[in-house]
Amino acid sequence: MASVKIMTLAIRTIAKPISNSLKSQAKQHPRFRKFCIGLAQNIHRTEMRARLHLLGQDIQAVRPLNEKTAVENGANFIAEGFLFGVATSLIVAEQWRSSRKETRRREGVEDRIDELVNGVGELTGTVDALRAQLVEERERSDQMARVLNTVIQVGLHQALGDFADTPLRVPTLPAPSDAHPPAPPRDTSPPEPESDS
């Protein structure tokens, strides 16, 4: 960025001697001199007509400038126009560079947002897959608990079949849904005060 500003300053500095050279060339070359005279006369006529029109006066024939003044005014107009063109070009170039930089920055932000959205989508898919796997594992665990309970019950009945005529009862295991009983309720009664004995 500093190099761009230095280059802009250098171009402005170089433009001033070029505009001075244009002024001196207008006095030396006959074609350029003639062009400057014609340009200055047209500008003078337009300016005088605009002034008279604004003042509400009748527009009469406008007296032309003398040759020396016309050459000087035309050369000044061309030199100033050149400097204005250079300054305008530099401003437009700087604006274009800034807008391009801003566009690149926006595109970078949009790319990062897209990456984050894609990452969130992938994570959501992974979480859904893990939930489905957890449900399957729970179902498998419950099924295995039921099978194990059935095997134990059958084994106990066969092993204790000899005691069927006795008053002993065959123990039973809790059902798989009761495998994880809720925690016992807490005792919410206030503590009994300790007595001094």
N, CA and C atoms as a LAMMPS dump frame, in Angstrom:
ITEM: TIMESTEP
0
ITEM: NUMBER OF ATOMS
591
ITEM: BOX BOUNDS ff ff ff
-5.0000000000000000e+02 5.0000000000000000e+02
-5.0000000000000000e+02 5.0000000000000000e+02
-5.0000000000000000e+02 5.0000000000000000e+02
ITEM: ATOMS id mol type element x y z
1 1 1 N 0.827 -1.182 0
2 1 2 C 0 0 0
3 1 3 C 0.875 1.251 0
4 2 1 N 1.972 1.212 0.735
5 2 2 C 2.873 2.36 0.767
6 2 3 C 3.497 2.575 -0.606
7 3 1 N 3.795 1.49 -1.313
8 3 2 C 4.403 1.624 -2.641
9 3 3 C 3.427 2.282 -3.611
10 4 1 N 2.129 1.999 -3.462
11 4 2 C 1.124 2.627 -4.331
12 4 3 C 1.076 4.125 -4.069
13 5 1 N 1.124 4.53 -2.802
14 5 2 C 1.088 5.96 -2.472
15 5 3 C 2.35 6.663 -2.96
16 6 1 N 3.483 6.002 -2.83
17 6 2 C 4.732 6.593 -3.331
18 6 3 C 4.666 6.745 -4.842
19 7 1 N 4.132 5.741 -5.531
20 7 2 C 4.013 5.813 -6.981
21 7 3 C 3.059 6.945 -7.379
22 8 1 N 1.962 7.112 -6.655
23 8 2 C 1.018 8.196 -6.931
24 8 3 C 1.687 9.555 -6.779
25 9 1 N 2.436 9.714 -5.709
26 9 2 C 3.159 10.966 -5.483
27 9 3 C 4.184 11.215 -6.585
28 10 1 N 4.88 10.156 -7.005
29 10 2 C 5.872 10.296 -8.076
30 10 3 C 5.21 10.719 -9.381
31 11 1 N 4.066 10.136 -9.698
32 11 2 C 3.368 10.494 -10.94
33 11 3 C 2.917 11.945 -10.89
34 12 1 N 2.408 12.38 -9.737
35 12 2 C 1.993 13.789 -9.619
36 12 3 C 3.188 14.724 -9.769
37 13 1 N 4.309 14.331 -9.186
38 13 2 C 5.511 15.16 -9.268
39 13 3 C 6.016 15.237 -10.705
40 14 1 N 5.968 14.124 -11.414
41 14 2 C 6.426 14.092 -12.808
42 14 3 C 5.449 14.855 -13.705
43 15 1 N 4.171 14.877 -13.364
44 15 2 C 3.166 15.526 -14.205
45 15 3 C 3.361 17.042 -14.266
46 16 1 N 3.872 17.653 -13.208
47 16 2 C 4.049 19.113 -13.207
48 16 3 C 5.075 19.568 -14.245
49 17 1 N 6.264 18.958 -14.305
50 17 2 C 7.195 19.375 -15.363
51 17 3 C 6.658 19.095 -16.777
52 18 1 N 5.876 18.031 -16.91
53 18 2 C 5.304 17.731 -18.228
54 18 3 C 4.327 18.831 -18.626
55 19 1 N 3.514 19.303 -17.656
56 19 2 C 2.573 20.377 -17.985
57 19 3 C 3.317 21.668 -18.324
58 20 1 N 4.425 21.937 -17.63
59 20 2 C 5.237 23.117 -17.965
60 20 3 C 5.845 22.971 -19.354
61 21 1 N 6.236 21.755 -19.695
62 21 2 C 6.787 21.507 -21.034
63 21 3 C 5.729 21.74 -22.105
64 22 1 N 4.475 21.355 -21.81
65 22 2 C 3.378 21.601 -22.756
66 22 3 C 3.206 23.102 -22.99
67 23 1 N 3.335 23.902 -21.936
68 23 2 C 3.202 25.35 -22.079
69 23 3 C 4.304 25.915 -22.987
70 24 1 N 5.526 25.459 -22.765
71 24 2 C 6.627 25.988 -23.586
72 24 3 C 6.528 25.5 -25.033
73 25 1 N 6.043 24.276 -25.236
74 25 2 C 5.883 23.756 -26.595
75 25 3 C 4.832 24.546 -27.369
76 26 1 N 3.828 25.045 -26.665
77 26 2 C 2.769 25.82 -27.32
78 26 3 C 3.324 27.098 -27.935
79 27 1 N 4.33 27.667 -27.331
80 27 2 C 4.918 28.901 -27.846
81 27 3 C 5.88 28.642 -28.997
82 28 1 N 6.435 27.424 -29.087
83 28 2 C 7.471 27.159 -30.072
84 28 3 C 6.948 26.52 -31.358
85 29 1 N 6.027 25.58 -31.276
86 29 2 C 5.564 24.853 -32.465
87 29 3 C 4.351 25.54 -33.076
88 30 1 N 4.397 25.794 -34.383
89 30 2 C 3.298 26.547 -35.016
90 30 3 C 1.956 25.81 -34.976
91 31 1 N 1.951 24.511 -35.217
92 31 2 C 0.673 23.764 -35.188
93 31 3 C 0.062 23.768 -33.79
94 32 1 N 0.897 23.48 -32.818
95 32 2 C 0.417 23.445 -31.433
96 32 3 C -0.04 24.842 -31.011
97 33 1 N 0.701 25.856 -31.464
98 33 2 C 0.358 27.242 -31.164
99 33 3 C -1.013 27.567 -31.753
100 34 1 N -1.238 27.169 -32.997
101 34 2 C -2.515 27.426 -33.661
102 34 3 C -3.663 26.72 -32.931
103 35 1 N -3.393 25.478 -32.494
104 35 2 C -4.408 24.722 -31.745
105 35 3 C -4.747 25.436 -30.441
106 36 1 N -3.71 25.924 -29.724
107 36 2 C -3.926 26.621 -28.448
108 36 3 C -4.706 27.913 -28.659
109 37 1 N -4.414 28.635 -29.756
110 37 2 C -5.127 29.88 -30.035
111 37 3 C -6.61 29.579 -30.287
112 38 1 N -6.886 28.562 -31.103
113 38 2 C -8.277 28.204 -31.402
114 38 3 C -9.019 27.758 -30.141
115 39 1 N -8.363 26.968 -29.331
116 39 2 C -8.965 26.491 -28.089
117 39 3 C -9.27 27.655 -27.148
118 40 1 N -8.296 28.558 -26.99
119 40 2 C -8.47 29.691 -26.082
120 40 3 C -9.579 30.606 -26.576
121 41 1 N -9.665 30.842 -27.89
122 41 2 C -10.711 31.712 -28.433
123 41 3 C -12.09 31.088 -28.196
124 42 1 N -12.216 29.776 -28.4
125 42 2 C -13.507 29.104 -28.155
126 42 3 C -13.913 29.191 -26.686
127 43 1 N -12.957 28.973 -25.809
128 43 2 C -13.245 29.054 -24.362
129 43 3 C -13.648 30.48 -23.996
130 44 1 N -12.935 31.465 -24.542
131 44 2 C -13.228 32.874 -24.248
132 44 3 C -14.632 33.241 -24.736
133 45 1 N -14.982 32.836 -25.958
134 45 2 C -16.309 33.146 -26.499
135 45 3 C -17.412 32.514 -25.644
136 46 1 N -17.204 31.233 -25.293
137 46 2 C -18.213 30.532 -24.485
138 46 3 C -18.365 31.199 -23.12
139 47 1 N -17.258 31.572 -22.523
140 47 2 C -17.292 32.205 -21.203
141 47 3 C -17.985 33.565 -21.262
142 48 1 N -17.668 34.359 -22.269
143 48 2 C -18.271 35.693 -22.38
144 48 3 C -19.775 35.589 -22.655
145 49 1 N -20.183 34.661 -23.507
146 49 2 C -21.612 34.494 -23.785
147 49 3 C -22.363 34.044 -22.528
148 50 1 N -21.75 33.144 -21.766
149 50 2 C -22.393 32.685 -20.528
150 50 3 C -22.523 33.836 -19.538
151 51 1 N -21.503 34.666 -19.431
152 51 2 C -21.558 35.808 -18.513
153 51 3 C -22.656 36.787 -18.919
154 52 1 N -22.659 37.125 -20.2
155 52 2 C -23.663 38.081 -20.68
156 52 3 C -25.067 37.517 -20.512
157 53 1 N -25.236 36.242 -20.766
158 53 2 C -26.554 35.615 -20.61
159 53 3 C -26.995 35.632 -19.145
160 54 1 N -26.074 35.365 -18.238
161 54 2 C -26.409 35.391 -16.805
162 54 3 C -26.738 36.797 -16.321
163 55 1 N -26.067 37.812 -16.883
164 55 2 C -26.325 39.198 -16.488
165 55 3 C -27.567 39.762 -17.17
166 56 1 N -28.097 39.03 -18.137
167 56 2 C -29.307 39.464 -18.83
168 56 3 C -29.039 40.475 -19.923
169 57 1 N -27.814 40.594 -20.372
170 57 2 C -27.469 41.55 -21.425
171 57 3 C -27.567 40.872 -22.784
172 58 1 N -27.698 41.714 -23.804
173 58 2 C -27.746 41.19 -25.164
174 58 3 C -26.381 40.644 -25.551
175 59 1 N -26.421 39.508 -26.226
176 59 2 C -25.166 38.877 -26.648
177 59 3 C -24.773 39.5 -27.983
178 60 1 N -23.694 40.199 -27.938
179 60 2 C -23.167 40.825 -29.149
180 60 3 C -21.946 40.05 -29.586
181 61 1 N -21.319 40.513 -30.614
182 61 2 C -20.088 39.865 -31.087
183 61 3 C -19.036 40.013 -30.002
184 62 1 N -18.4 38.902 -29.682
185 62 2 C -17.39 38.903 -28.623
186 62 3 C -16.05 39.212 -29.259
187 63 1 N -15.368 40.196 -28.674
188 63 2 C -14.06 40.578 -29.199
189 63 3 C -13.058 39.48 -28.88
190 64 1 N -12.292 38.967 -29.85
191 64 2 C -11.337 37.885 -29.604
192 64 3 C -10.142 38.365 -28.786
193 65 1 N -9.467 37.392 -28.179
194 65 2 C -8.253 37.677 -27.417
195 65 3 C -7.107 37.963 -28.379
196 66 1 N -6.093 38.72 -27.888
197 66 2 C -4.912 38.897 -28.743
198 66 3 C -4.123 37.592 -28.774
199 67 1 N -3.232 37.46 -29.708
200 67 2 C -2.557 36.193 -29.97
201 67 3 C -1.726 35.725 -28.777
202 68 1 N -0.984 36.638 -28.152
203 68 2 C -0.127 36.249 -27.025
204 68 3 C -0.975 35.717 -25.864
205 69 1 N -2.057 36.412 -25.535
206 69 2 C -2.925 35.984 -24.449
207 69 3 C -3.615 34.669 -24.79
208 70 1 N -4.031 34.533 -26.053
209 70 2 C -4.712 33.304 -26.483
210 70 3 C -3.768 32.107 -26.381
211 71 1 N -2.508 32.287 -26.824
212 71 2 C -1.54 31.188 -26.732
213 71 3 C -1.317 30.812 -25.276
214 72 1 N -1.161 31.832 -24.429
215 72 2 C -0.907 31.564 -23.008
216 72 3 C -2.111 30.888 -22.353
217 73 1 N -3.314 31.392 -22.626
218 73 2 C -4.523 30.793 -22.034
219 73 3 C -4.742 29.369 -22.537
220 74 1 N -4.537 29.149 -23.831
221 74 2 C -4.707 27.802 -24.394
222 74 3 C -3.704 26.826 -23.81
223 75 1 N -2.432 27.286 -23.689
224 75 2 C -1.395 26.418 -23.123
225 75 3 C -1.702 26.113 -21.655
226 76 1 N -2.161 27.135 -20.902
227 76 2 C -2.529 26.912 -19.495
228 76 3 C -3.686 25.919 -19.378
229 77 1 N -4.674 26.083 -20.27
230 77 2 C -5.829 25.169 -20.233
231 77 3 C -5.379 23.729 -20.502
232 78 1 N -4.522 23.537 -21.494
233 78 2 C -4.044 22.181 -21.815
234 78 3 C -3.217 21.624 -20.664
235 79 1 N -2.323 22.451 -20.082
236 79 2 C -1.481 21.989 -18.97
237 79 3 C -2.341 21.63 -17.752
238 80 1 N -3.299 22.502 -17.42
239 80 2 C -4.175 22.222 -16.283
240 80 3 C -5.056 21.002 -16.559
241 81 1 N -5.513 20.886 -17.803
242 81 2 C -6.305 19.71 -18.179
243 81 3 C -5.502 18.429 -18.043
244 82 1 N -4.216 18.512 -18.417
245 82 2 C -3.339 17.343 -18.278
246 82 3 C -3.183 16.968 -16.81
247 83 1 N -2.919 17.972 -15.941
248 83 2 C -2.77 17.694 -14.504
249 83 3 C -4.072 17.145 -13.916
250 84 1 N -5.201 17.724 -14.342
251 84 2 C -6.493 17.245 -13.861
252 84 3 C -6.724 15.804 -14.3
253 85 1 N -6.384 15.507 -15.546
254 85 2 C -6.543 14.134 -16.056
255 85 3 C -5.689 13.142 -15.282
256 86 1 N -4.442 13.545 -14.982
257 86 2 C -3.555 12.661 -14.212
258 86 3 C -4.118 12.442 -12.815
259 87 1 N -4.552 13.521 -12.157
260 87 2 C -5.103 13.395 -10.806
261 87 3 C -6.368 12.536 -10.808
262 88 1 N -7.237 12.759 -11.807
263 88 2 C -8.461 11.961 -11.904
264 88 3 C -8.14 10.49 -12.128
265 89 1 N -7.172 10.227 -13.003
266 89 2 C -6.775 8.84 -13.27
267 89 3 C -6.256 8.166 -12.005
268 90 1 N -5.459 8.895 -11.233
269 90 2 C -4.922 8.314 -9.998
270 90 3 C -6.032 8.03 -8.988
271 91 1 N -7.004 8.944 -8.897
272 91 2 C -8.117 8.725 -7.969
273 91 3 C -8.94 7.522 -8.397
274 92 1 N -9.235 7.436 -9.704
275 92 2 C -10.013 6.298 -10.211
276 92 3 C -9.255 4.992 -9.987
277 93 1 N -7.944 5.01 -10.247
278 93 2 C -7.132 3.797 -10.044
279 93 3 C -7.129 3.382 -8.58
280 94 1 N -7.027 4.354 -7.674
281 94 2 C -7.03 4.041 -6.233
282 94 3 C -8.382 3.48 -5.807
283 95 1 N -9.469 4.071 -6.329
284 95 2 C -10.808 3.558 -6.017
285 95 3 C -10.978 2.134 -6.534
286 96 1 N -10.503 1.888 -7.739
287 96 2 C -10.607 0.55 -8.331
288 96 3 C -9.82 -0.464 -7.503
289 97 1 N -8.6 -0.062 -7.09
290 97 2 C -7.776 -0.953 -6.274
291 97 3 C -8.438 -1.237 -4.932
292 98 1 N -9.024 -0.197 -4.316
293 98 2 C -9.7 -0.391 -3.023
294 98 3 C -10.916 -1.297 -3.161
295 99 1 N -11.701 -1.073 -4.22
296 99 2 C -12.889 -1.911 -4.4
297 99 3 C -12.5 -3.351 -4.695
298 100 1 N -11.416 -3.539 -5.455
299 100 2 C -10.941 -4.898 -5.733
300 100 3 C -10.475 -5.582 -4.449
301 101 1 N -9.789 -4.83 -3.603
302 101 2 C -9.321 -5.374 -2.324
303 101 3 C -10.509 -5.749 -1.447
304 102 1 N -11.526 -4.873 -1.412
305 102 2 C -12.727 -5.15 -0.623
306 102 3 C -13.473 -6.372 -1.164
307 103 1 N -13.515 -6.491 -2.499
308 103 2 C -14.181 -7.649 -3.111
309 103 3 C -13.455 -8.929 -2.732
310 104 1 N -12.132 -8.902 -2.772
311 104 2 C -11.352 -10.087 -2.37
312 104 3 C -11.609 -10.445 -0.915
313 105 1 N -11.684 -9.418 -0.062
314 105 2 C -11.923 -9.663 1.359
315 105 3 C -13.306 -10.292 1.56
316 106 1 N -14.317 -9.753 0.858
317 106 2 C -15.664 -10.318 0.963
318 106 3 C -15.702 -11.758 0.481
319 107 1 N -15.022 -12.016 -0.638
320 107 2 C -14.997 -13.388 -1.154
321 107 3 C -14.343 -14.328 -0.143
322 108 1 N -13.266 -13.845 0.511
323 108 2 C -12.619 -14.66 1.541
324 108 3 C -13.552 -14.954 2.702
325 109 1 N -14.304 -13.936 3.131
326 109 2 C -15.262 -14.132 4.228
327 109 3 C -16.36 -15.113 3.798
328 110 1 N -16.854 -14.949 2.558
329 110 2 C -17.89 -15.862 2.072
330 110 3 C -17.364 -17.295 1.997
331 111 1 N -16.103 -17.457 1.557
332 111 2 C -15.516 -18.805 1.502
333 111 3 C -15.431 -19.411 2.898
334 112 1 N -15.006 -18.589 3.881
335 112 2 C -14.913 -19.112 5.249
336 112 3 C -16.285 -19.473 5.806
337 113 1 N -17.294 -18.656 5.484
338 113 2 C -18.655 -18.965 5.937
339 113 3 C -19.121 -20.274 5.31
340 114 1 N -18.836 -20.444 4.002
341 114 2 C -19.223 -21.694 3.335
342 114 3 C -18.535 -22.893 3.988
343 115 1 N -17.245 -22.741 4.319
344 115 2 C -16.526 -23.838 4.982
345 115 3 C -17.174 -24.163 6.333
346 116 1 N -17.53 -23.113 7.087
347 116 2 C -18.155 -23.342 8.391
348 116 3 C -19.518 -24.015 8.244
349 117 1 N -20.293 -23.582 7.245
350 117 2 C -21.606 -24.201 7.018
351 117 3 C -21.429 -25.674 6.649
352 118 1 N -20.452 -25.951 5.772
353 118 2 C -20.189 -27.345 5.399
354 118 3 C -19.733 -28.16 6.604
355 119 1 N -18.868 -27.563 7.441
356 119 2 C -18.408 -28.258 8.645
357 119 3 C -19.554 -28.555 9.601
358 120 1 N -20.459 -27.585 9.763
359 120 2 C -21.621 -27.804 10.634
360 120 3 C -22.504 -28.907 10.061
361 121 1 N -22.668 -28.918 8.724
362 121 2 C -23.465 -29.975 8.09
363 121 3 C -22.859 -31.344 8.322
364 122 1 N -21.519 -31.427 8.179
365 122 2 C -20.842 -32.71 8.415
366 122 3 C -20.994 -33.148 9.873
367 123 1 N -20.827 -32.193 10.798
368 123 2 C -20.966 -32.525 12.219
369 123 3 C -22.391 -32.963 12.543
370 124 1 N -23.375 -32.317 11.929
371 124 2 C -24.772 -32.712 12.147
372 124 3 C -24.997 -34.136 11.652
373 125 1 N -24.436 -34.454 10.477
374 125 2 C -24.546 -35.819 9.955
375 125 3 C -23.89 -36.831 10.873
376 126 1 N -22.717 -36.472 11.406
377 126 2 C -22.015 -37.372 12.319
378 126 3 C -22.814 -37.588 13.597
379 127 1 N -23.372 -36.5 14.146
380 127 2 C -24.174 -36.611 15.373
381 127 3 C -25.395 -37.482 15.126
382 128 1 N -26.056 -37.293 13.97
383 128 2 C -27.234 -38.127 13.651
384 128 3 C -26.847 -39.596 13.54
385 129 1 N -25.702 -39.862 12.888
386 129 2 C -25.251 -41.253 12.755
387 129 3 C -24.936 -41.854 14.127
388 130 1 N -24.291 -41.057 14.995
389 130 2 C -23.979 -41.551 16.342
390 130 3 C -25.247 -41.796 17.157
391 131 1 N -26.259 -40.94 16.978
392 131 2 C -27.525 -41.166 17.684
393 131 3 C -28.174 -42.463 17.224
394 132 1 N -28.177 -42.675 15.911
395 132 2 C -28.772 -43.913 15.379
396 132 3 C -28.009 -45.13 15.897
397 133 1 N -26.676 -45.019 15.935
398 133 2 C -25.857 -46.121 16.435
399 133 3 C -26.139 -46.357 17.917
400 134 1 N -26.331 -45.286 18.687
401 134 2 C -26.639 -45.423 20.112
402 134 3 C -27.983 -46.121 20.314
403 135 1 N -28.977 -45.756 19.488
404 135 2 C -30.282 -46.411 19.587
405 135 3 C -30.148 -47.895 19.284
406 136 1 N -29.372 -48.228 18.242
407 136 2 C -29.153 -49.643 17.893
408 136 3 C -28.459 -50.382 19.028
409 137 1 N -27.452 -49.758 19.617
410 137 2 C -26.718 -50.398 20.71
411 137 3 C -27.634 -50.621 21.922
412 138 1 N -28.489 -49.655 22.205
413 138 2 C -29.414 -49.827 23.328
414 138 3 C -30.386 -50.972 23.059
415 139 1 N -30.905 -51.02 21.829
416 139 2 C -31.825 -52.107 21.487
417 139 3 C -31.117 -53.456 21.599
418 140 1 N -29.88 -53.538 21.102
419 140 2 C -29.112 -54.78 21.184
420 140 3 C -28.841 -55.159 22.635
421 141 1 N -28.503 -54.15 23.458
422 141 2 C -28.234 -54.403 24.876
423 141 3 C -29.488 -54.912 25.586
424 142 1 N -30.636 -54.261 25.289
425 142 2 C -31.896 -54.717 25.902
426 142 3 C -32.234 -56.142 25.462
427 143 1 N -32.012 -56.42 24.182
428 143 2 C -32.302 -57.767 23.668
429 143 3 C -31.4 -58.805 24.338
430 144 1 N -30.11 -58.46 24.486
431 144 2 C -29.189 -59.393 25.138
432 144 3 C -29.566 -59.594 26.602
433 145 1 N -30.017 -58.532 27.26
434 145 2 C -30.433 -58.652 28.659
435 145 3 C -31.655 -59.568 28.774
436 146 1 N -32.594 -59.447 27.831
437 146 2 C -33.769 -60.327 27.853
438 146 3 C -33.371 -61.779 27.626
439 147 1 N -32.454 -61.994 26.659
440 147 2 C -31.995 -63.367 26.39
441 147 3 C -31.286 -63.913 27.613
442 148 1 N -30.403 -63.114 28.212
443 148 2 C -29.666 -63.558 29.401
444 148 3 C -30.629 -63.857 30.544
445 149 1 N -31.633 -63.033 30.747
446 149 2 C -32.628 -63.252 31.787
447 149 3 C -33.376 -64.562 31.551
448 150 1 N -33.747 -64.789 30.275
449 150 2 C -34.446 -66.035 29.946
450 150 3 C -33.558 -67.234 30.215
451 151 1 N -32.291 -67.171 29.834
452 151 2 C -31.355 -68.279 30.063
453 151 3 C -31.206 -68.542 31.549
454 152 1 N -31.078 -67.499 32.331
455 152 2 C -30.914 -67.669 33.78
456 152 3 C -32.19 -68.263 34.379
457 153 1 N -33.329 -67.77 33.961
458 153 2 C -34.59 -68.299 34.483
459 153 3 C -34.74 -69.791 34.16
460 154 1 N -34.435 -70.137 32.914
461 154 2 C -34.538 -71.553 32.523
462 154 3 C -33.551 -72.392 33.324
463 155 1 N -32.334 -71.876 33.465
464 155 2 C -31.32 -72.619 34.232
465 155 3 C -31.718 -72.792 35.679
466 156 1 N -32.264 -71.739 36.287
467 156 2 C -32.688 -71.844 37.681
468 156 3 C -33.837 -72.828 37.839
469 157 1 N -34.79 -72.792 36.89
470 157 2 C -35.924 -73.735 36.977
471 157 3 C -35.432 -75.17 36.851
472 158 1 N -34.472 -75.366 35.963
473 158 2 C -33.976 -76.748 35.8
474 158 3 C -33.151 -77.167 37.02
475 159 1 N -32.339 -76.254 37.52
476 159 2 C -31.489 -76.602 38.649
477 159 3 C -32.305 -76.781 39.927
478 160 1 N -33.333 -76.009 40.067
479 160 2 C -34.121 -76.088 41.284
480 160 3 C -35.406 -76.899 41.093
481 161 1 N -35.488 -77.624 40.014
482 161 2 C -36.667 -78.445 39.736
483 161 3 C -36.898 -79.493 40.814
484 162 1 N -35.815 -79.926 41.449
485 162 2 C -35.942 -80.934 42.489
486 162 3 C -36.651 -80.37 43.723
487 163 1 N -36.6 -79.051 43.869
488 163 2 C -37.2 -78.447 45.055
489 163 3 C -38.611 -77.942 44.783
490 164 1 N -39.234 -78.411 43.723
491 164 2 C -40.56 -77.925 43.347
492 164 3 C -41.61 -78.283 44.389
493 165 1 N -41.471 -79.383 45.049
494 165 2 C -42.476 -79.797 46.038
495 165 3 C -42.229 -79.154 47.401
496 166 1 N -41.178 -78.405 47.545
497 166 2 C -40.864 -77.78 48.826
498 166 3 C -41.383 -76.362 48.859
499 167 1 N -41.478 -75.775 50.047
500 167 2 C -41.997 -74.406 50.137
501 167 3 C -40.996 -73.348 49.652
502 168 1 N -39.805 -73.714 49.177
503 168 2 C -38.837 -72.721 48.682
504 168 3 C -39.34 -72.106 47.378
505 169 1 N -39.12 -70.842 47.299
506 169 2 C -39.534 -70.143 46.088
507 169 3 C -38.344 -69.949 45.178
508 170 1 N -38.542 -70.062 43.851
509 170 2 C -37.455 -69.855 42.886
510 170 3 C -37.293 -68.36 42.68
511 171 1 N -36.056 -67.847 42.871
512 171 2 C -35.86 -66.392 42.693
513 171 3 C -36.018 -66.01 41.212
514 172 1 N -36.479 -64.783 41.01
515 172 2 C -36.605 -64.269 39.637
516 172 3 C -35.746 -63.019 39.493
517 173 1 N -35.258 -62.794 38.287
518 173 2 C -34.454 -61.593 38.001
519 173 3 C -35.374 -60.485 37.51
520 174 1 N -34.978 -59.241 37.727
521 174 2 C -35.819 -58.141 37.224
522 174 3 C -35.819 -58.125 35.698
523 175 1 N -36.893 -57.59 35.133
524 175 2 C -36.991 -57.475 33.669
525 175 3 C -35.947 -56.471 33.177
526 176 1 N -35.564 -56.546 31.887
527 176 2 C -34.536 -55.629 31.374
528 176 3 C -34.913 -54.161 31.532
529 177 1 N -36.182 -53.848 31.467
530 177 2 C -36.561 -52.436 31.623
531 177 3 C -36.309 -51.973 33.045
532 178 1 N -36.282 -52.912 33.977
533 178 2 C -36.009 -52.563 35.365
534 178 3 C -34.523 -52.684 35.688
535 179 1 N -33.712 -52.897 34.663
536 179 2 C -32.276 -53.091 34.893
537 179 3 C -31.651 -51.851 35.495
538 180 1 N -32.17 -50.672 35.156
539 180 2 C -31.639 -49.422 35.688
540 180 3 C -32.732 -48.752 36.491
541 181 1 N -32.983 -49.193 37.74
542 181 2 C -34.067 -48.605 38.533
543 181 3 C -33.718 -47.177 38.901
544 182 1 N -34.733 -46.338 39.095
545 182 2 C -34.458 -44.953 39.472
546 182 3 C -33.807 -44.895 40.845
547 183 1 N -33.091 -43.824 41.077
548 183 2 C -32.402 -43.651 42.361
549 183 3 C -33.444 -43.51 43.463
550 184 1 N -33.145 -44.023 44.673
551 184 2 C -34.101 -43.907 45.775
552 184 3 C -34.309 -42.444 46.129
553 185 1 N -35.512 -42.105 46.602
554 185 2 C -35.767 -40.7 46.934
555 185 3 C -34.915 -40.266 48.111
556 186 1 N -34.558 -39.008 48.091
557 186 2 C -33.741 -38.465 49.176
558 186 3 C -34.594 -38.24 50.41
559 187 1 N -33.957 -38.331 51.532
560 187 2 C -34.658 -38.064 52.784
561 187 3 C -34.674 -36.553 52.968
562 188 1 N -35.87 -35.956 52.848
563 188 2 C -35.973 -34.495 52.924
564 188 3 C -36.419 -34.019 54.292
565 189 1 N -36.561 -34.951 55.237
566 189 2 C -36.978 -34.535 56.581
567 189 3 C -35.825 -33.822 57.258
568 190 1 N -36.17 -32.848 58.095
569 190 2 C -35.082 -32.097 58.755
570 190 3 C -34.321 -33.011 59.716
571 191 1 N -33.048 -32.783 59.86
572 191 2 C -32.26 -33.62 60.785
573 191 3 C -32.696 -33.407 62.213
574 192 1 N -32.619 -34.459 62.957
575 192 2 C -33.022 -34.39 64.36
576 192 3 C -31.92 -33.684 65.161
577 193 1 N -32.338 -32.797 66.039
578 193 2 C -31.307 -32.096 66.821
579 193 3 C -30.613 -33.069 67.761
580 194 1 N -29.325 -32.857 67.885
581 194 2 C -28.562 -33.728 68.771
582 194 3 C -28.791 -33.286 70.211
583 195 1 N -29.014 -34.249 71.021
584 195 2 C -29.252 -33.898 72.44
585 195 3 C -27.943 -34.007 73.203
586 196 1 N -27.748 -33.104 74.131
587 196 2 C -26.535 -33.123 74.971
588 196 3 C -26.775 -34.102 76.093
589 197 1 N -26.034 -35.168 76.137
590 197 2 C -26.217 -36.127 77.211
591 197 3 C -25.005 -36.224 78.059
